[in-house]
Amino acid sequence: MARKTDRKMDRTLVAALTRVCEGARESVPGFAWITHFVDYKRFPESLLIVCVFETEAQWQAARVRKQDARLIASILKELEAIDIRIGDQRRQLLFDTEEACERDSNGNWVRRYG
């Protein structure tokens, strides 16, 4: 059973990521959603945030337009506002596609990252 403080932190984290997600869905073509995985016994080092695009082509187009950097900046700003610091952005902030997860992990995001 998760501790009460863990559940509260998770709700706060979800709210912050939802703000990023809503903004990105309006401004980044092909952006679908954000998810996260975390082990609160090793928080925040264990925090993994995944920004998901619908297709590989949409993800590549977003990279060309430097929208990945804008998404990372938005995530970091929201996390900072709730006093969470990411130590290793390359390991903890990832991008993926629904297309790749379906192809490689049979659509199972937990198996893919959990």
Sequence and secondary structure as in RCSB ss.txt:
>XXXX:A:sequence
MARKTDRKMDRTLVAALTRVCEGARESVPGFAWITHFVDYKRFPESLLIVCVFETEAQWQAARVRKQDARLIASI
LKELEAIDIRIGDQRRQLLFDTEEACERDSNGNWVRRYG
>XXXX:A:secstr
   HHHHHHHHHHHHHHHHHHHHHHHHSTTEEEEEEE  GGGTTTT EEEEEESSHHHHHHHHHTTHHHHHHHHH
HHHHHHTT   S HHHHEEEEEHHHHHHHHTT HHHHH 
